Amino acid sequence: MKDFRTPLKKVEGLGSAHAGSGHWWHQRLTAIVNLLLIVWFAVSVVTLAGADYRTLVWWVKDPVVTVLLTLLIASVFYHLKLGLQVVIEDYVHDEAWKMTSLLLVSFLSAFFALLGIVMVLKISFGG
């Protein structure tokens, strides 16, 4: 059977043109979220400057602060993973090194994000 589609129609939807748009949007959204959360965190740290340990623990135990700190940690490490993934995909040409690096970045970013979130929750719930 003869294919009457144009060459452009045959390749439409193939290649990298559609694969990276979701990744690009995630990077931009996490950048905006990070900006807002880091400004909030910086203002909070300045406000708490000179506070004693009890005051800091009391601050972290506030439910709103606990949620915001958890979001900050998750967003920063997800944004870090996305950014490093792009760098690795663009500049590491050996497939074995590329896959190893991508797996390592994914594992380490998830590990440190979970570690930070567990620490915040432990303080928040008084453990």
C-alpha positions in Angstrom: 0.0 0.0 0.0 1.3 3.4 -1.0 1.9 5.9 1.8 0.6 9.3 0.7 1.7 11.3 3.8 4.3 14.0 3.4 7.7 13.5 4.9 6.9 15.9 7.7 3.7 14.1 8.6 5.7 10.8 8.7 8.0 12.1 11.4 5.6 14.3 13.4 5.5 13.3 17.0 8.8 11.4 16.8 12.2 12.4 18.2 13.0 14.7 21.0 10.5 17.4 20.1 7.9 16.0 22.5 10.0 14.1 25.0 11.5 17.0 26.9 8.6 19.3 27.3 7.3 17.7 30.5 10.8 17.7 31.9 11.3 21.4 31.0 8.0 22.4 32.7 8.9 20.4 35.8 12.2 22.3 36.0 10.4 25.7 35.6 7.7 24.9 38.1 10.2 23.6 40.7 12.3 26.7 40.2 9.3 29.0 40.9 8.3 26.9 44.0 11.9 26.9 45.2 12.2 30.6 44.8 9.1 31.2 46.9 10.0 28.6 49.6 13.7 29.7 49.8 12.6 33.4 50.3 10.2 32.2 53.0 13.0 30.1 54.6 15.6 32.9 54.4 13.2 35.4 56.1 12.3 32.9 58.8 16.0 32.2 59.5 16.7 35.9 59.7 13.7 36.3 62.0 15.0 33.5 64.2 18.6 34.7 64.4 19.9 34.4 67.9 17.1 32.1 69.0 17.8 29.3 71.3 17.4 25.6 70.5 14.0 25.3 72.1 12.7 28.2 70.0 13.9 26.5 66.8 12.4 23.2 67.8 9.1 25.0 68.6 9.2 26.7 65.2 9.7 23.4 63.3 6.9 21.8 65.3 4.4 24.3 63.8 2.4 22.3 61.3 2.6 25.0 58.6 6.4 25.2 59.0 6.6 21.4 58.9 4.7 21.2 55.7 6.7 24.1 54.1 10.0 22.6 55.1 9.0 19.2 53.7 7.9 20.8 50.5 11.2 22.8 50.3 13.3 19.7 50.7 11.3 17.7 48.2 11.3 20.4 45.6 14.9 21.3 45.9 16.1 17.7 45.6 13.7 17.0 42.7 14.9 20.2 40.9 18.5 19.1 41.6 17.8 15.7 40.0 16.2 17.3 37.0 19.1 19.7 36.4 21.8 17.1 36.8 19.9 14.7 34.6 20.0 17.3 31.8 23.7 17.9 32.3 24.5 14.1 32.2 22.3 13.5 29.2 24.0 16.3 27.3 27.6 15.8 28.2 28.2 12.2 29.1 28.4 10.3 25.8 29.4 6.8 27.0 26.1 4.9 27.5 27.4 2.9 30.5 28.6 6.0 32.3 25.5 7.8 31.4 23.2 5.2 32.8 25.3 4.7 35.9 25.4 8.5 36.5 21.6 8.8 36.0 20.9 6.0 38.4 23.3 7.4 41.0 21.8 10.9 40.8 18.3 9.5 41.1 19.2 7.4 44.1 21.2 10.0 45.9 18.7 12.8 45.4 15.9 10.5 46.6 18.0 9.3 49.6 18.9 12.8 50.8 15.4 14.2 50.2 13.9 11.4 52.3 16.6 11.8 54.9 15.8 15.5 55.2 12.1 15.0 55.3 12.5 12.3 58.0 14.6 14.7 60.1 12.0 17.4 59.9 9.2 15.0 60.7 11.2 13.6 63.6 11.6 17.0 65.1 8.0 17.9 64.3 6.5 14.9 66.0 8.9 15.1 69.0 10.9 11.9 68.4 
